[in-house]
Amino acid sequence: LQAVAAGGMTDNASIDAGLGLDFGELFRTYQPRIYNYFRCRVQSQEDAEDLTGQTFERAYMHRGKFDAAKGTFAAWLYSIAHNILANYYRTHQRRSTYEAEGGLPADLMTSVSPPETQVIQAETISRLLRNLRHLNERDQEVITLKFAGQLSNKDIGQVMRLKEKTVSVVLWRAMQRLHRQLEEDAT
Amino acid sequence: VNEQQLADLFSKRVDHLLGGESLPRSEVPESLQQILSLAKDMSQVQFQASPAAQAAFQAQLDDWFGPTAGPTASRPKFGRWDMLSGKVVALFISITVALVTTLATIIVAIVVIVKGVISGPPPQTPIPTLTGIPSVTAEPALTPTVAPTGILTPTATVSPTLPSTIDTVEAITVVVTVELGVDDLVPGLPPGGEGGQDDDRCCGDHDRGHGNDPDHHDEDNPGQGHH
């Protein structure tokens, strides 16, 4: 269970160690990461919290359908979150942007560092989030699942229905586009 | 190095980064180095739900899985055998308390009985009280003598009890005798004999009425016997 919670890059055997024994502990472990995933994709903090609640409610209702032989618990849980986010976008017909906020989100965690370093770090993160929204849906999703969700390429492939090798290339290209986007934003 | 190899190397470095490991100082292409720096910035983006949302989520987990799903909730340290031994100890204590209570009750009862035997029958205080009431109204001077009278009362109570029992036994005997009949008790008499001349011999005079009595005494008309 600790291996599952640590990085999400685990195999089925690690999931089996905790499967069925304590879903509550799994939910509690993954809750911050699921919220982080939604928060990087939607502008409203309240919406992210609501989507997180919906994800775990659906996971709880369908927890009997989880099959460790078909994939990890993380891949199963993020597949639910991925579908809930798609429904959210269909309902709201919009994409969130950070331009309207004009500042750093209040729920963004800052590292323990000197104040001047925190300011630079906050500006960097704000730019990242703002330019991330200019990427296409697929690039946003693969970057968010990798960094906010901390999933392995194999798990990302299961969520996005891609091969593991394909995920590597998709992620690499998405990060290159984000880098170019940041350079254009700086100029 | 083709794109796939570069992409795989990048993913491997990112996994090390997300796992908290430091990136190894090895020769990598310039393009990869820039993207890895961007990945390091992305890994620092961490949002945290509001305390209210976290509390609501924890409450939901408690509702689904019980209070033990909480991060601060400690699991019981007692194993199955510890719980079983605890129950055995509790049962032993309960039985011990019950035995001690029973023994104490028995001892108290024995002490009371022994004291009663040694000191004789307890004084019957209600009897002097009842007898004292009329004596007070009728003869106030006799009131001080109520106590000796009360002491003698048990003797007076026992005396009528024994004869009454004996009377009962005698009454039963009499009843049995009557039911058996005279013929069954006196040998030599024919069973079922009734009336006729034989009745006069065994039972004395019976009024045959209207002057035919052998003893010349008419019980139906006393004082008018034949002479």
Interface residues (C-beta under 8 A of the other chain):
Chain A: A6 G7 M9 D22 F23 G24 E25 F27 R28 Q31 P32 Y35 N36 R39 C40 Q45 A48 E49 T52 G53 F56 E57 Y60 P105 D107 L108 M109 S111 Q121 T124 I125 L128 L129 I143 K146 F147 A148 Q150 S152 N153 K165 V167 S168 V169 L171 W172 R173 M175 Q176 L178 H179 L182
Chain B: E3 Q4 L6 A7 D8 F10 S11 V14 D15 L18 G19 S31 Q34 I35 L38 A39 D41 M42 S43 Q44 V45 Q46 F47 Q48 A49 S50 A53 Q54 A56 F57 Q58 Q60 L61 W64 F65 G66 T68 A69 G70 P71
